[in-house]
Structure formats: C-alpha cells, structure tokens
Amino acid sequence: MILVTSDSVPGYKIVKTIGLVRGSCIKAKHLGRDIAAGLKGMIGGELKGYSELLDEARETAIERLILDAEKKGANAVITIRLSTSSVMAGAAEMLAYGTAVVVEEEKP
C-alpha cells in the first residue's frame, strides 16, 4: 500500500478514485503512566509514557486506515492526515484519514 500526504504519487497516475478511508484508535492512559507524567511535570522534560501512547495509537490508526483501503480495492491512499482529540478525561482518539485511490506506474 502506498501512503502519501500529498495529492498525487510521484511516478504514478491515479486511474480510479475510491473515496474516503479512515482508521481510528482510542487509547487511555494508565496509572503507571499517569504517576510518571505527574512527576515529570514537576521537573520538566518529555513525557515518554504519553509519547509512546500516542505512537502506539498512531500506528494502530494507520494500520486500520490501510485495512479500510484494501477492503475497498485501493492500492494507495493520498492526502493522508492525522488528527487527535480528547474523548474523555484520560482518553484520546487518534484518527488517520485520506483518499483511497488506484494508481498505476507511469510509463516513460
């Protein structure tokens, strides 16, 4: 699966536009990360537990985006965007979305 944030894939032409595809993941922080974040918040620095949490959520959302695109017959997703939002106290959603397309390699 080709994934790009641009509206085209260099070296390929879009032969079919399928439409919107998405993948999302809601992750909640756990007590261990919360305690570590509280301590880190007092002294400053990166909250590695939360960074790891967001990395995991991002990867899961992208995997689900790919599954949605494959299910619809795409071989590429263009204009990919990522968004996050708070769902409730201590939980956030990571959303990956884009346009599923079928591309073919351009011949010189």
C-alpha positions as CSV (number, residue, x, y, z in Angstrom):
1,M,0.0,0.0,0.0
2,I,1.4,3.4,-1.0
3,L,0.7,6.1,1.6
4,V,1.3,9.8,1.0
5,T,0.3,13.1,2.4
6,S,0.4,14.8,-1.0
7,D,-2.5,14.7,-3.5
8,S,-0.5,12.6,-6.0
9,V,2.1,9.8,-6.1
10,P,5.2,10.7,-8.0
11,G,5.8,8.3,-10.9
12,Y,2.2,7.0,-10.7
13,K,-1.1,8.2,-12.3
14,I,-4.4,7.9,-10.5
15,V,-6.7,5.7,-12.5
16,K,-9.6,5.5,-10.1
17,T,-10.7,7.5,-7.0
18,I,-12.5,5.3,-4.5
19,G,-13.1,7.9,-1.7
20,L,-12.6,8.5,2.0
21,V,-10.9,5.8,4.1
22,R,-10.2,6.1,7.8
23,G,-8.8,4.3,10.8
24,S,-9.1,5.3,14.4
25,C,-7.9,4.2,17.8
26,I,-8.9,5.4,21.3
27,K,-6.2,4.9,23.9
28,A,-6.5,5.6,27.6
29,K,-3.6,6.4,29.9
30,H,-3.0,4.0,32.8
31,L,-2.0,4.7,36.4
32,G,1.7,4.0,35.9
33,R,2.0,6.5,33.0
34,D,-0.1,9.0,35.0
35,I,2.1,8.9,38.0
36,A,5.3,9.1,35.9
37,A,3.8,12.1,34.0
38,G,2.9,13.8,37.2
39,L,6.4,13.5,38.5
40,K,7.9,14.6,35.2
41,G,5.5,17.5,35.1
42,M,7.1,18.8,38.3
43,I,10.6,18.8,37.0
44,G,10.0,19.3,33.2
45,G,11.0,17.2,30.2
46,E,9.4,14.8,27.8
47,L,6.5,12.7,29.0
48,K,7.8,9.5,27.4
49,G,4.9,7.4,28.6
50,Y,2.5,9.7,26.7
51,S,4.7,9.9,23.7
52,E,4.7,6.1,23.5
53,L,1.0,6.0,24.0
54,L,0.4,8.4,21.0
55,D,2.9,6.5,18.9
56,E,1.0,3.3,19.5
57,A,-2.3,4.9,18.8
58,R,-0.9,6.5,15.5
59,E,0.4,3.2,14.3
60,T,-2.9,1.4,15.1
61,A,-4.9,4.1,13.3
62,I,-2.7,3.9,10.2
63,E,-3.0,0.1,10.2
64,R,-6.8,0.4,10.3
65,L,-6.7,3.0,7.5
66,I,-4.8,0.5,5.3
67,L,-7.2,-2.2,6.1
68,D,-10.2,0.0,5.1
69,A,-8.4,1.0,1.9
70,E,-7.6,-2.6,1.0
71,K,-11.1,-3.7,1.7
72,K,-12.3,-1.1,-0.8
73,G,-9.9,-2.2,-3.5
74,A,-7.3,0.6,-3.3
75,N,-3.6,0.2,-3.7
76,A,-2.7,3.7,-2.4
77,V,-4.0,6.4,-0.1
78,I,-3.4,10.1,-0.8
79,T,-3.8,13.3,1.2
80,I,-3.4,11.4,4.5
81,R,-4.0,13.4,7.6
82,L,-3.8,12.6,11.3
83,S,-5.9,14.1,14.0
84,T,-6.3,13.7,17.7
85,S,-9.0,14.6,20.1
86,S,-9.9,14.1,23.7
87,V,-12.7,11.7,24.1
88,M,-13.0,11.9,27.9
89,A,-10.7,12.6,30.8
90,G,-7.6,10.4,30.3
91,A,-8.5,9.1,26.9
92,A,-7.8,10.4,23.4
93,E,-8.7,9.3,19.9
94,M,-6.1,9.2,17.0
95,L,-7.8,9.4,13.6
96,A,-6.0,8.7,10.3
97,Y,-7.9,9.6,7.1
98,G,-7.3,10.1,3.4
99,T,-8.5,9.4,-0.1
100,A,-8.3,5.8,-1.3
101,V,-7.2,5.5,-5.0
102,V,-6.0,3.0,-7.5
103,V,-2.7,4.0,-9.1
104,E,-0.6,2.7,-12.0
105,E,3.0,3.3,-12.6
106,E,3.6,5.9,-15.3
107,K,5.4,4.6,-18.4
108,P,8.1,6.9,-19.8
